[in-house]
C-alpha cells in the first residue's frame, strides 16, 4: 500500500512538517536540505530534489509559441530553471537558464547583476519562432537562502512585460535618421579615433594586450580580436551597435558598465574555441544622444585590461 503511494515534493513537505522533521525526503530516498525548501518558497516556485540537486522550475506557460508556424508546447524547450547543489565550505553553486521575451532580457539581466549574480550567456535556441525567445544563463555561489533572495527580483520580472512585448529600446521608440555627428567629440570621449564609412562612424579597439596566438599565428584586431562601436544618426538622436572582446573575469564588469549606461546587451558568446585564454564576446545596441552612447562604450572599454595590470603589479610586488 505504502509502496504504491505517489507524493509530490509539496506533499512530502507537509508530511515532514507533520512529523516535526527539519528536512524533506524525495521518492528516491534522498534527504532534501530544509534550506532548499525555503529557497523554493522565497522564489514562489516549485521544484524537485534529485542526485543532490535542487531544480526549481520557471516554465513559460504564459506563452503561446509557434516555431515555423507549428504550435509548440512549453516542455519542448520553454521551461526555464534554476538549480542548486552543495559545494565546498557549506556554499551552494547555482546555475540556471531563463526563458525570456525580447523586452525581458535587459531588465532581467540588470536585476541579476544588481543583486550579485552573474550572466554567462544570452542566445537563441530556435529560428522562426513567434514570439522571439531568448535564453539567459545564470551563475552564482553562496548560501541557498541568499541565492534565492538574489535571484528573486529577476524571476519576478519574468512574464510581467507589456502585452505588446515592445523591444527594450534605450530612450524609447525614436526614429533615428542620418544627420550631423560630431565624430571628433565621440573620439575624445572614447579615447580612440574612428573611421567614417558613409553615414556610419566606427571606432575599433584591438586587444593587443592579450598577445593571443592560434597555431603560432598572432590573432590581432584584423582577425577579429577587437572591441568596436558603430554610430549612426545625429548628435541628438543616434544609435550605436558593437562588440566587446573580454576575458572571463571581464564579462560581469563590462555587462554592468553597459547596463548602467542604458545600453542593451543582445548576445554573449564565443567567436573562437581553441585559443588560450578563452575570449568571450558580447554584442550590444542602444539609442540616444551620441555623447551618452559614447560614454557608455567608454565605460565598457575601461573594464578591459584591468586584470593584466593587477597581475603585473602582483608579480612586481613579489
Secondary structure, 3 states (H helix, E strand, C coil): CHHHCCCCHHHHHHHHHHCCCCCEECCCCCEECHHHHHHHHHHCCCEEEECCEEEEEEECCCCCEEECCEEECHHHCCEEEEEEEECHHHCEEEEEEEEEEHHHHHHHHHHHHHCCCEEEEEECCCCCEECCEEEEEEEEEECHHHHHHHHHHHHHHCCCCCCCCCCCCCCCCCCCCCCCCCHHHHHHHHCCCCEEECCEEEEEEECHHHCCEECCEECCHHHCCEEEEEEEECCCCEEEEEEEEECHHHHHHHHHHHHHCCCEEEEEECCCCCCCCCCEEEEEEEEECHHHHHHHHHHHHCCCCHHHHHHHHHHHHC
